Amino acid sequence: MAVRALTALAVVFVLLATTGWTTIRHRPVPGPSREAALAAWARDRIDHRPLPSPDAPAPAVAAFFARLGHARGVGLAERHPFVVGNLDGVPVDLRYRANRIVLGRARDIERGRLHDARLSPEGRHEALRRYDRFGSLMRPDRRILAFDPTGTGRTAEVLGDLERARRVSVIVPGVDTNLLTFQKTRGRYAAPAGMAESLYAAERRASPGARIAVIAWADYTAPAGVGVDAATGRLAESGAGRLVELTGALPGTARVALFCHSYGSVLCGVAAPRLPGRVTDVVVAGSPGMRAEKAADLGTRARVWALRGTDDWIADVPHLEWGGLGHGADPVDPAFGARLLSARGALGHSGYFEPGTESLGNFAAIGVGSYPSLVCAHADGSCHDGISGTEGP
């Protein structure tokens, strides 16, 4: 064990050296003030009563907006779009509306920065990228469930009708996820927006009449580069609380499946004991570990699935935890106890959502509840043990 721990430390330090300590050198981009938005919310009153705390449980927020009515809810969204757009329990149509307003304001800020003589050429280039990204997110066909442009930014996008969905798939991405990497032209299906687009299309093919929705959930601060933050659970801990709140606050009674890639699987492992019962499946792909030694230690009733491509470099990362570094056992090790799925066709570390791969086909089957069509990692079909038939539409 001591040798393995020293090996893990050596790998971490090599990674830190080769990535230039990216998490320390990162300089946040200016944006709207979250503090000012929260202060304005705290000062406001409706019928001489304070607005619900941003930390209030989602059911309490939902009850407040139900009493408020649609027209006054719209007014609140337009007065306080930053808060309403990111508040669990708010009706999703109001969140979409509020986030469109904040997107417009954020784009205006970047338009101004484009002509700021104080910015370096690199700074103006980044302002242009953010300006273009915000404009893309504002397209009429996009539904933005969460948006915070401060720093590197966070967002979440919905594909499908979330309010009417019977099954919801949530994609939890990993390292280097931010507003600028939320979608890509090259490597389209390695970015959260492309992952969601690919999964939504695959689920529609797998069950054309199903009422489904897919969420590209980049609403947490992910590690920047393969550095200190990627080797520890600090950011996973803070993101896990946000994921638990999201899954508990989704409208209706939809069943939820989590698809956790790379460092996103660390976050899902940390969140697992607190996930609501509606989360039926936790799927990890290219995982460095879930901060647990066995699937049973995760403390969730959800089924735990794992897969890894044959040429994914994550296999070479030491799967252990020592002194806060590393993320524990390898989820595709049979001893871990996850249900092992085929990832045939997935190339590299980020190819799991590519159309035509068995990994994507398996994701879609889980997303729509079509478990008999899953392709196991092993010919004995052991990933099907204890599951009988399709579980609902």
N, C-alpha and C positions, 0 to 999 in steps of 0.2 A: 504493500500500500504506500509506503514511504517513497519507493521508486516511482510509482505512478503519480503521486502528488508532485514530486519534483519535475517529472516530465510535463505535467500540466502547467506548472509554473513557468517552465522554460518556453513552452508553446505560447503562453500568454505574453511573456516579455518579448518574444520574437515578433508577435503580432503588433504589439505596441510600438516597437521600434520601426517596423515596416510601414505602419499607418501614420506615423508622425503624431501620435497622441491626438487624434482628430477630435475627440470629445472635449479636450481641454482647449484646443486652439479655436474651436468654433465661436464665431461672433454672431449673436442673434441679430436679425433684421428688425428695424423699428416697425411698429404697427399701432393700431388703436389700443387705448389703455383699458385693460380688463378691469383695473381698479376703479377707474372713473365710471365705467358701465355699471359695476356692482354698487358703487356709492349712489348713483342716480336711481337705481332700482330700490335701494334701501330707503331713500327719501320719499319715494312716490306712495300715494295712497289711492285706494278705490273705496268709495263709500266710507271714507274716513278710517279705513282699516289698512294696515300694512300689507304689502305683497308677500307671498310665501318666501321663506328663506331659500336661497340657491342650494342650500344643503338639505332642504326638506325632502322626505321620502317621496318617490314618484306618485304613489297613490294619493297623497295629500295635495300634490301639485295638480294632478288630474281632476280631483274633486273641486279644487278652486276654479279651474278653467271651465269645468262643467257648469258651475253656478254662474260664472261670469257671462256665458253666452258667446256666440260667435262674433257678433259685431264688436263687443267690447274687447274680446280676445284679439281681434285684428288691430284695434287701436293700441293695445298693450304691446303687440309685436312690433308695431311701427314706432312706438316711443322707445322701446327697449329691445331692439333686435338682437343685440349681442347676447343678452341674458336669455331671452325667449328661445333663440335658435339653438341653445346648448343645454336647455333645462329638461331633464328627463321627467316625463309625465305630461308635458305640453302636447296637445294634439299635433300629429305630424304635419298636417297641412299648414299650421301656424309656424312650425319650425322651418319648413321649406321657405315660407314667405319671409320670415325674419332673416334667414341666412342669405337670401337673395339681396336683401337690403344691405347687410354687412359686406357681402361680396362687392357690391357696387361702390361702397365707401372705400373699401380696401383697394379696389382698382383705381379709384380717383387718387389715392395717396401715391400709388406707384406711378401713375401718369405724371404727377408732380415731380417725383424723384428722377424721372427720365431726363428732366431738364435742369437738374440741380448741379451747378458747376462745381460744387464741393465734392461730388462723388468721383471716385476713380472710374476708369473705363470698366473695370471688373464690377464695380458697384452698379453702374448704369446697366450693364448686361444682366445682372441679377434682377434689377428692377424691371427690366423688360420681360424677363422670364416670368416673374410674378404677375406682372400686368397681363400677359397672355394667359397664364394659368387661371387667374381669377375670371377673365373673360370667358374661358372655356367652361368653367364650372357654372357660369351664369346662363348657359344655353337653356332655352325653354324646356327642353326634354330632360333636363337633369334635376334630380331631387336630392338636395343637400341636407342631410339630417343633423350635421354638426359642422361648425366652421369657426376656427380661431386663427386669424392671420398673424398673431404676435409671434415673434421669434421665427423659428423654422416652420411653425404652423401645424395645425391638426385639422382633420376633416373626416367626414363619413358620408358616403353616398348610398342611396337606395336604388335598386333596380327592381321594378315590379310594384305591385300595390301592397304596401306594408300594412295598411289598415285592414285589408280583407284576407291577407295571407293566412293559410293554414300551416304552412311550413316556412321557416325563415332560416337562411344560411348566412352566417357571419364569418367573413374572412378577416383573420388577424395576422397582419404582415409582420416582417421582422426588421432587421437592421437597415438603417439609412432610409427609413420611411419618413417623409415630410411632404409639405405642399408641393414642392418642385418635383418630387419623385412619385407623387400620387398616380400620375399617368405618364406614359412614355410612348414615343413613336417607335424607336428601336427597343427591342426587348419588351414589347407591348404587354405580354402575358406574365411578365415578371413584376409588374407594378400593380398596386391594389385595384385601380380602376379596371385594368385589363383582366386581372384575375376574376373580378366580379362579373365582367361582361362575358367571359368565357364560361364561367360556371352557370350563369343564368341561362345562356343559350343551351348548354348541355342539359340542364334540368328541364327546360322546355321540350327538348327532343325526347328526353327519357319519360316524361309524363306530360303530354301536351295540354291536358285539361286541368292540371293541378293549379291550385291557388298558392303561388310561391312568391317569395321576395328574397333578394340577395343584398347584403350590406357589405360594402367595402369599408371596413372599420379601421381608419388610420387616425383615430381620435385619442391617441396617447403619444407621449414623447418617447420615441424609439432611440436606441443607441445610434450614434453617428460614427460609422466606421467600426472595424473590428478592434476595439480597444477596451479600456477598463470597463465601461458600462456594458459592453457586450458579454464580458466574462463574469459579470455579477448579476444579482437579481434586483438591484435597486430600482431600475426603471420598470422592471416587470411588476414589482410590488405596487408602485403607484398606478400603473396602467391596469392592473388586475381589478382594483376597486372600480374604475371607470367601466370596465367590461361587465362586471357583476351588475352595476347599476343599469347599464344598457339592457342586458338580457332580462332583468326584472321589470323594466319599464316598457317593453315593447307592447303595442296595443293588442287587444284580443287575447286568445288562448293558444296562439300558434306554438307548435313544437319548434325547437331551435337546435341547429347543429352548428358547431364551431369548427372552422377549418384554419388551423394554426400553423403558419409556416416559419421555419427557422426560429429566430428569437421570439416570434409570436407564440411558439409552443411553450417557451419558458413562462411567458405571461399566463397562458391558459392553464399551465400546471399550478401556478400560484393561485389563480382564481378558482380552481376546481372545487375546493371544499365549500365555497360560498355561492356556487352557481345555483340558481333556482331549479326546481324540479322539471320545468319545461325544457331545460337543456337535456336532450336525449343522447347526444353524440358529441364527442370531442375527438377530432381527427388531427394528428400531427404529421407534418411532412418535412423532411430534412431537419429533424430536431437535434439540437445540441444537448437536450435533456429537459426534463420537466420539474427539476428540483425535487425529485422523489426517487426512491430506489425501486419501487414497484407500483404498478397501476393501482393496486389496492390501497396504497398509501395516499393517493390523491384525495380520498375522502369524498368522492362523487358517485352518484348512482348512474351517471351517464356512461354509455359504452365508450371505451377508449380504443381508438384505432391508430395505427402507426404505419408509415411507409417511407421508403427511401430508395432513390434510384441507385443504380450500380456504380455510376461515376460521380456521385455527389461528394464533394470534398469534406462535408461535415462528418463523414465516417472517420476521418483521420483526427478529429478533435478528441482529446481524452474525455471520456464520459465518466466524470466523477466530480465530486464537490469537496473542496478542502480549503478551510479558512475563508470561506465566502467566495472563492473562485471556482468556476465551473458550475455545471447545472445537473449533476447527478447521472444516474444510469441511462443507458442507451434505450430509448423506447422501442427500437426494432429488435433488441435482444429478446429472444423468447422468454428468458427468465423474468423480464419486466412484467409480462402478463398482458400486454395490449393485443388486440386483434390485428394481425398483420395482413396488409393489403398489397396487391401488386402495384408497382409504379412503372411497369414496362413502357418504354417510349419516352419517359421523362429524362431530359438531358441536363447534366450539371446540377447546380444547387437551386436554380430558379425555374426549372422547366415543368413543374408539376401541373400547371394549369394550361399547358399547351393543348390546343385541340388535337384530337386523335390519340392522346396518351391514355393508357389504362388508369393512370392516377386520376385524370379528370373524369373518366367514366365512373370510377368508384366514388369520387366526390359527389357527382350528380345522383348516383343511386342512393347514397346516404341522404342527400338533401331532399329527395322526394319520398324517402322511406321504402325504396325498392330493394330491400336487402338481399333477396335471392339472386339478383343479378350481379352482385359484387364478385370481383375476381380476387381471390386470396393470393397471398404471396407464395403459398406452398400448395402443391397439388392435392394435399389431403383435405382441402376445404375447411380447415379448422377455424377460419375466421367466422364461419356461419354458426358455430356451436351455440345452441341455446336461443337462436333467433328463428322464428317460424313465420314465413310469409311476409307480405307487404304490410307495413303498419300505417294504415290510413292514407288518405289522398294527399 
